[in-house]
Amino acid sequence: MTGEPSSSKRLSAFRIVLLIAVGIATFGALTLPEALRPSALALQAGDVAPRDFTAPRDITFESAVFTAQRKQAAADAVLPVCASRSRACAPRWIPS
């Protein structure tokens, strides 16, 4: 029975040390990416960037003017179809 209290104390001390080590490792894992992030570059309008920059996310922009132009061009590309039997459509009449 004399061996149990010392092993219990050692186990308790080991748990405390392990908890501290895990806490330090977690803190380091969470703060290390921030420390490794490059600092902001002091660039002015018209300066040449020393490296390429990538956007953090993609965005899209739909131009109402260009969309209307493309729709009109597509509508203009469609050939007229006459389905009536009138004389005006006789040369282009499509039998039904």
ChimeraX commands (.cxc) that place a marker at each C-alpha (Angstrom):
marker #1 position 0.00,0.00,0.00 radius 0.5
marker #1 position 2.90,2.34,0.41 radius 0.5
marker #1 position 3.58,2.22,-3.35 radius 0.5
marker #1 position 0.12,3.41,-4.35 radius 0.5
marker #1 position 0.21,6.98,-3.02 radius 0.5
marker #1 position 3.51,7.75,-4.76 radius 0.5
marker #1 position 2.34,6.23,-8.07 radius 0.5
marker #1 position -0.93,8.15,-7.70 radius 0.5
marker #1 position 1.06,11.34,-7.12 radius 0.5
marker #1 position 3.21,10.59,-10.14 radius 0.5
marker #1 position 0.15,9.89,-12.25 radius 0.5
marker #1 position -1.44,13.12,-11.08 radius 0.5
marker #1 position 1.76,15.06,-11.80 radius 0.5
marker #1 position 1.97,13.41,-15.23 radius 0.5
marker #1 position -1.62,14.46,-16.01 radius 0.5
marker #1 position -0.85,18.05,-15.01 radius 0.5
marker #1 position 2.30,18.13,-17.14 radius 0.5
marker #1 position 0.42,16.55,-20.05 radius 0.5
marker #1 position -2.39,19.09,-19.70 radius 0.5
marker #1 position 0.10,21.97,-19.72 radius 0.5
marker #1 position 1.94,20.51,-22.74 radius 0.5
marker #1 position -1.29,20.05,-24.68 radius 0.5
marker #1 position -2.36,23.58,-23.77 radius 0.5
marker #1 position 0.94,25.03,-25.00 radius 0.5
marker #1 position 0.79,22.96,-28.20 radius 0.5
marker #1 position -2.80,24.08,-28.86 radius 0.5
marker #1 position -1.91,27.71,-28.25 radius 0.5
marker #1 position 1.06,27.40,-30.58 radius 0.5
marker #1 position -1.02,25.70,-33.28 radius 0.5
marker #1 position -3.60,28.46,-33.14 radius 0.5
marker #1 position -1.18,31.39,-33.09 radius 0.5
marker #1 position 1.57,30.07,-35.38 radius 0.5
marker #1 position -0.37,30.64,-38.64 radius 0.5
marker #1 position -0.92,34.26,-37.61 radius 0.5
marker #1 position 2.79,34.70,-36.90 radius 0.5
marker #1 position 3.77,33.16,-40.25 radius 0.5
marker #1 position 1.33,35.32,-42.25 radius 0.5
marker #1 position 3.21,37.91,-44.28 radius 0.5
marker #1 position 2.83,41.45,-43.10 radius 0.5
marker #1 position 0.93,43.93,-45.23 radius 0.5
marker #1 position 2.93,45.52,-48.01 radius 0.5
marker #1 position 2.99,49.29,-48.27 radius 0.5
marker #1 position 1.85,49.69,-51.87 radius 0.5
marker #1 position 0.54,52.85,-53.44 radius 0.5
marker #1 position -1.64,53.20,-56.54 radius 0.5
marker #1 position 0.53,52.65,-59.60 radius 0.5
marker #1 position 3.27,50.67,-57.79 radius 0.5
marker #1 position 4.45,47.39,-59.25 radius 0.5
marker #1 position 3.69,44.53,-56.87 radius 0.5
marker #1 position 6.75,42.51,-55.82 radius 0.5
marker #1 position 4.77,39.25,-56.04 radius 0.5
marker #1 position 1.48,37.85,-57.31 radius 0.5
marker #1 position -1.59,38.18,-55.11 radius 0.5
marker #1 position -4.51,35.78,-55.14 radius 0.5
marker #1 position -8.02,36.73,-54.14 radius 0.5
marker #1 position -9.38,34.99,-51.06 radius 0.5
marker #1 position -12.61,34.10,-52.91 radius 0.5
marker #1 position -14.14,34.20,-56.39 radius 0.5
marker #1 position -16.78,36.72,-57.33 radius 0.5
marker #1 position -18.92,37.10,-60.42 radius 0.5
marker #1 position -20.37,40.16,-62.05 radius 0.5
marker #1 position -23.25,40.13,-64.52 radius 0.5
marker #1 position -23.43,43.16,-66.77 radius 0.5
marker #1 position -27.01,44.04,-67.68 radius 0.5
marker #1 position -25.79,45.94,-70.77 radius 0.5
marker #1 position -23.67,43.09,-72.16 radius 0.5
marker #1 position -26.36,40.53,-71.31 radius 0.5
marker #1 position -28.95,42.54,-73.24 radius 0.5
marker #1 position -26.56,42.85,-76.19 radius 0.5
marker #1 position -25.91,39.09,-76.23 radius 0.5
marker #1 position -29.65,38.35,-76.00 radius 0.5
marker #1 position -30.35,40.69,-78.91 radius 0.5
marker #1 position -27.55,39.14,-80.98 radius 0.5
marker #1 position -28.97,35.66,-80.28 radius 0.5
marker #1 position -32.47,36.80,-81.25 radius 0.5
marker #1 position -31.16,38.37,-84.45 radius 0.5
marker #1 position -29.37,35.13,-85.37 radius 0.5
marker #1 position -32.63,33.15,-85.42 radius 0.5
marker #1 position -34.10,32.81,-88.91 radius 0.5
marker #1 position -37.80,33.68,-89.31 radius 0.5
marker #1 position -40.18,30.76,-89.67 radius 0.5
marker #1 position -43.55,31.08,-91.41 radius 0.5
marker #1 position -46.13,28.56,-90.41 radius 0.5
marker #1 position -49.16,30.30,-91.92 radius 0.5
marker #1 position -50.47,29.56,-95.41 radius 0.5
marker #1 position -50.63,33.19,-96.48 radius 0.5
marker #1 position -49.14,34.27,-99.80 radius 0.5
marker #1 position -46.48,36.34,-97.99 radius 0.5
marker #1 position -45.14,33.18,-96.40 radius 0.5
marker #1 position -45.63,30.92,-99.42 radius 0.5
marker #1 position -41.92,30.75,-100.37 radius 0.5
marker #1 position -40.97,29.91,-96.80 radius 0.5
marker #1 position -43.99,27.88,-95.80 radius 0.5
marker #1 position -43.28,24.87,-93.60 radius 0.5
marker #1 position -45.89,22.15,-93.87 radius 0.5
marker #1 position -47.31,21.08,-90.55 radius 0.5
marker link #1:1,2 radius 0.2
marker link #1:2,3 radius 0.2
marker link #1:3,4 radius 0.2
marker link #1:4,5 radius 0.2
marker link #1:5,6 radius 0.2
marker link #1:6,7 radius 0.2
marker link #1:7,8 radius 0.2
marker link #1:8,9 radius 0.2
marker link #1:9,10 radius 0.2
marker link #1:10,11 radius 0.2
marker link #1:11,12 radius 0.2
marker link #1:12,13 radius 0.2
marker link #1:13,14 radius 0.2
marker link #1:14,15 radius 0.2
marker link #1:15,16 radius 0.2
marker link #1:16,17 radius 0.2
marker link #1:17,18 radius 0.2
marker link #1:18,19 radius 0.2
marker link #1:19,20 radius 0.2
marker link #1:20,21 radius 0.2
marker link #1:21,22 radius 0.2
marker link #1:22,23 radius 0.2
marker link #1:23,24 radius 0.2
marker link #1:24,25 radius 0.2
marker link #1:25,26 radius 0.2
marker link #1:26,27 radius 0.2
marker link #1:27,28 radius 0.2
marker link #1:28,29 radius 0.2
marker link #1:29,30 radius 0.2
marker link #1:30,31 radius 0.2
marker link #1:31,32 radius 0.2
marker link #1:32,33 radius 0.2
marker link #1:33,34 radius 0.2
marker link #1:34,35 radius 0.2
marker link #1:35,36 radius 0.2
marker link #1:36,37 radius 0.2
marker link #1:37,38 radius 0.2
marker link #1:38,39 radius 0.2
marker link #1:39,40 radius 0.2
marker link #1:40,41 radius 0.2
marker link #1:41,42 radius 0.2
marker link #1:42,43 radius 0.2
marker link #1:43,44 radius 0.2
marker link #1:44,45 radius 0.2
marker link #1:45,46 radius 0.2
marker link #1:46,47 radius 0.2
marker link #1:47,48 radius 0.2
marker link #1:48,49 radius 0.2
marker link #1:49,50 radius 0.2
marker link #1:50,51 radius 0.2
marker link #1:51,52 radius 0.2
marker link #1:52,53 radius 0.2
marker link #1:53,54 radius 0.2
marker link #1:54,55 radius 0.2
marker link #1:55,56 radius 0.2
marker link #1:56,57 radius 0.2
marker link #1:57,58 radius 0.2
marker link #1:58,59 radius 0.2
marker link #1:59,60 radius 0.2
marker link #1:60,61 radius 0.2
marker link #1:61,62 radius 0.2
marker link #1:62,63 radius 0.2
marker link #1:63,64 radius 0.2
marker link #1:64,65 radius 0.2
marker link #1:65,66 radius 0.2
marker link #1:66,67 radius 0.2
marker link #1:67,68 radius 0.2
marker link #1:68,69 radius 0.2
marker link #1:69,70 radius 0.2
marker link #1:70,71 radius 0.2
marker link #1:71,72 radius 0.2
marker link #1:72,73 radius 0.2
marker link #1:73,74 radius 0.2
marker link #1:74,75 radius 0.2
marker link #1:75,76 radius 0.2
marker link #1:76,77 radius 0.2
marker link #1:77,78 radius 0.2
marker link #1:78,79 radius 0.2
marker link #1:79,80 radius 0.2
marker link #1:80,81 radius 0.2
marker link #1:81,82 radius 0.2
marker link #1:82,83 radius 0.2
marker link #1:83,84 radius 0.2
marker link #1:84,85 radius 0.2
marker link #1:85,86 radius 0.2
marker link #1:86,87 radius 0.2
marker link #1:87,88 radius 0.2
marker link #1:88,89 radius 0.2
marker link #1:89,90 radius 0.2
marker link #1:90,91 radius 0.2
marker link #1:91,92 radius 0.2
marker link #1:92,93 radius 0.2
marker link #1:93,94 radius 0.2
marker link #1:94,95 radius 0.2
marker link #1:95,96 radius 0.2
view
